Amino acid sequence: MRKPTIYEALVLKLGRTPTDTEVRTDVERIKREAIDDLARQGKLPHQRKHQRKQKRAKCDMAIQSPGFQAALARQGATQTAGGS
C-alpha cells in the first residue's frame, strides 16, 4: 500500500479539506525538515564538495610521499625489466 500524499494526510489530520495556504505551509515545513536532516548528516551539495576536496588533498599528499614515490619507481623498474 502506498503512503498518503501530503494533501491526503492533511485531510486525515484536519478532518476537512485543507486550504491552499495550509497545504503550502505543510509542504514548506516538510522541505525544511528534509534540508535540516541532510545538513545534520553533512550531505548538502556544498558540504559534500568540501569532503571531496579533503579526500583529494589527502590523496595528493599520499602521492607526494617519499614511500609512494619509491614504490612507484620500483614498479616502473620491474615493468621495464620484465618488458624488455
C-alpha positions in Angstrom: 0.0 0.0 0.0 1.3 3.4 -0.9 1.8 6.3 1.6 -0.8 9.0 1.5 0.0 12.2 -0.3 0.6 15.4 1.7 -2.9 16.5 0.7 -4.4 13.2 1.9 -2.5 13.3 5.1 -3.7 16.8 5.8 -7.3 15.8 5.1 -7.0 13.0 7.6 -5.3 15.2 10.2 -7.6 18.2 9.9 -10.8 16.2 9.2 -11.7 18.6 6.4 -10.4 19.8 3.1 -7.3 21.9 3.7 -6.9 25.4 2.3 -4.2 26.2 -0.3 -2.3 28.1 2.4 -2.3 25.1 4.8 -1.1 22.8 2.1 1.7 25.2 1.1 2.7 25.7 4.7 2.9 21.9 5.3 5.0 21.4 2.1 7.4 24.1 3.2 7.7 22.5 6.6 8.4 19.1 5.1 11.1 20.5 2.8 12.7 22.5 5.6 12.8 19.4 7.8 14.4 17.4 4.9 17.1 20.0 4.4 17.8 20.1 8.1 18.2 16.3 8.2 20.6 16.5 5.2 22.6 19.3 6.8 23.0 17.3 10.0 24.3 14.4 8.0 26.7 16.6 6.0 25.1 15.7 2.7 24.2 19.1 1.3 25.9 19.7 -2.0 28.2 22.4 -0.7 29.1 20.2 2.3 29.9 17.2 0.0 32.1 19.3 -2.2 34.2 20.2 0.8 34.5 16.5 1.7 35.7 15.6 -1.8 38.3 18.4 -1.6 39.6 17.0 1.6 39.8 13.4 0.2 41.6 14.8 -2.9 44.1 16.7 -0.7 44.8 13.5 1.3 45.3 11.6 -1.9 47.7 14.2 -3.3 49.7 14.2 -0.1 50.0 10.4 -0.2 51.2 10.5 -3.9 53.8 13.1 -2.9 55.1 11.0 0.0 58.6 9.5 -0.4 57.3 6.0 0.2 54.8 6.2 -2.6 57.4 7.7 -5.0 59.9 4.9 -4.1 57.2 2.2 -4.7 56.3 3.9 -8.0 59.9 3.9 -9.1 60.3 0.2 -8.1 57.1 -0.7 -10.1 58.4 1.2 -13.1 61.8 -0.6 -12.8 60.1 -4.0 -12.7 57.9 -3.3 -15.6 60.8 -2.0 -17.7 63.0 -5.0 -16.7 60.2 -7.5 -17.3 59.0 -5.9 -20.6 62.4 -6.0 -22.3 
